[in-house]
Amino acid sequence: MEVKVKILRFNPETDKRPHYQTFRVEAEPTDRVLDLLEKIKGYQDGSLAFRRSCAHGICGSDAMRINGVNRLACKTLVKDVGKGTITVEPLLGLPLIKDLIVDMEPFFEHYESVMPYLINDEPPPLKERLQSPEERERFDDTTKCILCAACTTSCPSFWANGAYIGPAAIVNAHRFIFDSRDRGAAERLAVLNARSGVWRCRTIFNCVEACPRGIDVTRAIAEVKRALLFSSL
Amino acid sequence: MRFHQYDVVVVGAGGAGLMAALYASKTATTAVISKLYPTRSHTGTAQGGVGAALGNLEEDHPEWHTFDTVKGSDYLGDQDAIEFMCTEAVRAVYELEHMGLPFSRTPDGRIAQRPFGGHTNNITGKPVRRSCYAADRTGHMILQTLYQQCLKNNVTFYDEFQVLDLIMVNGVAQGVVAIELATSEIHVFHANAVVIATGGHGRIWKITSNAYALTGDGIAIALRRGIPAEDMEFFQFHPTGIYKLGILITEGVRGEGGVLINGKGERFMEHYAPRVKDLASRDVVSRAMYLEMREGRGIDGKDYLYLDVRPETVNKFAALDGRTRPDGSPYRVTAEELLSKLPDIIDFCRTYLGIDPIQQPMPVQPTAHYAMGGIPTNRFGEVVIDEKNKVLPGLYAAGETACVSVHGANRLGTNSLLDLLVFGKHAGLRAAEYACQSQFQTLPKDVADFALEQLDSLRRCKGEGERVSTIAEEMKEVMMEHVGVFRTAEGMQQALTKLRELKERFRNLKLDDCGKVFNTELLNAWEIGNLLDLALVTTASALARKESRGAHAREDYPKRDDKNWLKHTLAWLKEDGEVKLRYKPVVITRYPPKERTY
């Protein structure tokens, strides 16, 4: 079948502002949207720029807006979005560089601000630290994050103010705050309690919709809020 | 052009590169240069686990792991290096746990372990639980944990920089030349030690589990600087890729009791590997699948088979096999247990196939997965460049890019993550130690010229020319057809002829993009050039090896021939495209070669 793919194009070396361009592509219903972009780049217009790598939803390179919703192009099939025209646009809220490529640096800066690494200065045992399956389960959901930015760039609070650290950073803070082996919760909670921290979340739930890993992002944020309220008592 | 100076530069930010950086940065100024953001690296897609004889669930020993790896390698692995890796494995896994890796846990809180192909109790010959896992996301957890630790230790990253060339001065490595993707600016990284950790090159083949990024850049750069590639004819086809897409379905599915089923509804692996059946090593299973399909026993006579992990199927065959849990009770699974142990696999099947593996079998076919060959190194990660293992000062390699060789002719599942942990670490330590006691050499004025020439030859937007995609597609087709699971002299000759034609056509490309900002078309073209070189070296190495061993299965030479071929291939790529081959001996310590059956 033939599919129309309408892409928001922008080349900073020649364009004053972004514009739409529509391509017609032969596709199977089970093709990924990423396959369509590859066909366009390979055989129609090599200058089309986008990021991609693993092509099956694990590396987090190809988050973009597909028919107005943040998704991974490699995890979205034509049959799920394909009736009529498929519109593909770059993520919102991060500076646009070229076509579907946005500047990821602000996103990673927010991620780094929550100290996303195990903090524990106690000397480790000779073998593994013990952790029960229940303790492990406590933070399982937030270990799934692939840092694709689909959640943060779907968040109206982040669009309104780029200083907000955003759902992805909170998810990654949650992953350590609730890990029984970690001792850095207080430091992280201090960051999350700041003006640009967790209180900017207005529980709009866009992040949950956007997450390609099925993480219950709003729940993780709520748990962090509760930890803050509890620890400030 | 911009200049930078570090003691150590690491090229690539997957598991091996991050391990190297983490350890090098403890004593030396270290920069990591990667064409992807580190968390995009392909280590993140590894699923089933990392092998280490912790013995958390049953008796196990590093010596058993060593023997299984030697046997799995079809005796082509170097036994000193294998013993080193399997002994270090236990410490490496505990170290990861201490870094915060969220392993799945046993009821008493220790690291959970599952069975995997080719890993056995050396007394009974039955599968042993050796693979340490975090659900079916072990690679994701390793990549995230190592990246987190690098951030904690303030490692310097140059993300989205493509390395194009290795700088050699007076016979020693002195850094790399790279291009910044966002601007096309050229950067010269002057360093006393370079660690290459750029991963694999499965994109040579049409059906592959490999990411778009896996284009063998490190090996190609090294070949252009006169460094040989070792054992390139050995490339692993993983038995269970999703039909047509090649996306990996972990061997852990079979570890949990899943079985392969042919078009007649039979579990066929018991005819090929009576003792371990579906958990035979990957080369054995992939060949069995091809033979079944060739005999017309594919599903509906087509080129795929079923991987069946429905609880009723698992329980039926577990009962027939007499499989038990660690406490001696019969092995039986429920849908819930499978969901918790294989969540991502189930998600892939729902997304890409629209099926639920708890209720329906998965259509699978072998998929190009892992390079056993690569840049020759010793067990310290030092690059060695001839039959006598002469060290090239200042150059290191680790992970899939490297060939130590611990995988020989066929890698066991879970040993790739282990390889990158152990040899990434030791390459990093050695590189730092060497760099800190070395003097910087003066760089020549034309240091970036070779890199620039390569790009200039591709950057043509005017006149007549071919699209690089056409060339890439034809390469993938011919490699899949003739240099895949089964090979013949005739087929490989055809492949060589075709590859030489494609290399010729590659000189006459036409691009649409001649800009500077994220010119991904130009860089993709350069990557396809790398793949073409590696395809050529792979095919020439394979054509010369007149025997069948591990992943290299020749229909015209179906037997292993230890008398003539118990040796490693070294391949040099000359400027005119000719491949020169020489050979070096295999290191055999405790395990003399014998027949390999499962």
HADDOCK unambig.tbl for C-alpha pairs under 7 A between the chains (distance, minus, plus):
assign (segid A and resid 42 and name CA) (segid B and resid 469 and name CA) 5.29 0.50 0.50
assign (segid A and resid 45 and name CA) (segid B and resid 512 and name CA) 6.43 0.50 0.50
assign (segid A and resid 46 and name CA) (segid B and resid 511 and name CA) 6.63 0.50 0.50
assign (segid A and resid 46 and name CA) (segid B and resid 512 and name CA) 5.18 0.50 0.50
assign (segid A and resid 46 and name CA) (segid B and resid 513 and name CA) 6.31 0.50 0.50
assign (segid A and resid 46 and name CA) (segid B and resid 521 and name CA) 5.72 0.50 0.50
assign (segid A and resid 47 and name CA) (segid B and resid 512 and name CA) 5.58 0.50 0.50
assign (segid A and resid 47 and name CA) (segid B and resid 513 and name CA) 4.67 0.50 0.50
assign (segid A and resid 47 and name CA) (segid B and resid 521 and name CA) 6.26 0.50 0.50
assign (segid A and resid 49 and name CA) (segid B and resid 518 and name CA) 6.95 0.50 0.50
assign (segid A and resid 49 and name CA) (segid B and resid 520 and name CA) 6.37 0.50 0.50
assign (segid A and resid 53 and name CA) (segid B and resid 211 and name CA) 5.07 0.50 0.50
assign (segid A and resid 53 and name CA) (segid B and resid 212 and name CA) 4.86 0.50 0.50
assign (segid A and resid 53 and name CA) (segid B and resid 213 and name CA) 5.53 0.50 0.50
assign (segid A and resid 54 and name CA) (segid B and resid 42 and name CA) 6.76 0.50 0.50
assign (segid A and resid 54 and name CA) (segid B and resid 210 and name CA) 6.87 0.50 0.50
assign (segid A and resid 54 and name CA) (segid B and resid 211 and name CA) 3.99 0.50 0.50
assign (segid A and resid 54 and name CA) (segid B and resid 212 and name CA) 6.22 0.50 0.50
assign (segid A and resid 55 and name CA) (segid B and resid 211 and name CA) 6.56 0.50 0.50
assign (segid A and resid 58 and name CA) (segid B and resid 44 and name CA) 6.93 0.50 0.50
assign (segid A and resid 58 and name CA) (segid B and resid 45 and name CA) 6.19 0.50 0.50
assign (segid A and resid 59 and name CA) (segid B and resid 39 and name CA) 6.70 0.50 0.50
assign (segid A and resid 59 and name CA) (segid B and resid 40 and name CA) 4.36 0.50 0.50
assign (segid A and resid 59 and name CA) (segid B and resid 41 and name CA) 6.72 0.50 0.50
assign (segid A and resid 59 and name CA) (segid B and resid 44 and name CA) 6.67 0.50 0.50
assign (segid A and resid 60 and name CA) (segid B and resid 40 and name CA) 6.34 0.50 0.50
assign (segid A and resid 61 and name CA) (segid B and resid 40 and name CA) 6.43 0.50 0.50
assign (segid A and resid 75 and name CA) (segid B and resid 351 and name CA) 6.98 0.50 0.50
assign (segid A and resid 116 and name CA) (segid B and resid 148 and name CA) 6.11 0.50 0.50
assign (segid A and resid 117 and name CA) (segid B and resid 148 and name CA) 4.98 0.50 0.50
assign (segid A and resid 117 and name CA) (segid B and resid 149 and name CA) 6.23 0.50 0.50
assign (segid A and resid 117 and name CA) (segid B and resid 152 and name CA) 6.67 0.50 0.50
assign (segid A and resid 118 and name CA) (segid B and resid 99 and name CA) 6.51 0.50 0.50
assign (segid A and resid 118 and name CA) (segid B and resid 100 and name CA) 5.42 0.50 0.50
assign (segid A and resid 124 and name CA) (segid B and resid 98 and name CA) 6.52 0.50 0.50
assign (segid A and resid 127 and name CA) (segid B and resid 94 and name CA) 5.82 0.50 0.50
assign (segid A and resid 128 and name CA) (segid B and resid 94 and name CA) 5.33 0.50 0.50
assign (segid A and resid 128 and name CA) (segid B and resid 97 and name CA) 6.10 0.50 0.50
assign (segid A and resid 128 and name CA) (segid B and resid 98 and name CA) 6.90 0.50 0.50
assign (segid A and resid 128 and name CA) (segid B and resid 110 and name CA) 6.75 0.50 0.50
assign (segid A and resid 130 and name CA) (segid B and resid 109 and name CA) 4.80 0.50 0.50
assign (segid A and resid 130 and name CA) (segid B and resid 110 and name CA) 5.57 0.50 0.50
assign (segid A and resid 131 and name CA) (segid B and resid 109 and name CA) 4.54 0.50 0.50
assign (segid A and resid 131 and name CA) (segid B and resid 110 and name CA) 6.80 0.50 0.50
assign (segid A and resid 132 and name CA) (segid B and resid 105 and name CA) 6.55 0.50 0.50
assign (segid A and resid 132 and name CA) (segid B and resid 107 and name CA) 6.53 0.50 0.50
assign (segid A and resid 132 and name CA) (segid B and resid 108 and name CA) 6.43 0.50 0.50
assign (segid A and resid 132 and name CA) (segid B and resid 109 and name CA) 4.26 0.50 0.50
assign (segid A and resid 133 and name CA) (segid B and resid 105 and name CA) 5.39 0.50 0.50
assign (segid A and resid 133 and name CA) (segid B and resid 106 and name CA) 6.81 0.50 0.50
assign (segid A and resid 133 and name CA) (segid B and resid 107 and name CA) 6.31 0.50 0.50
assign (segid A and resid 133 and name CA) (segid B and resid 109 and name CA) 6.43 0.50 0.50
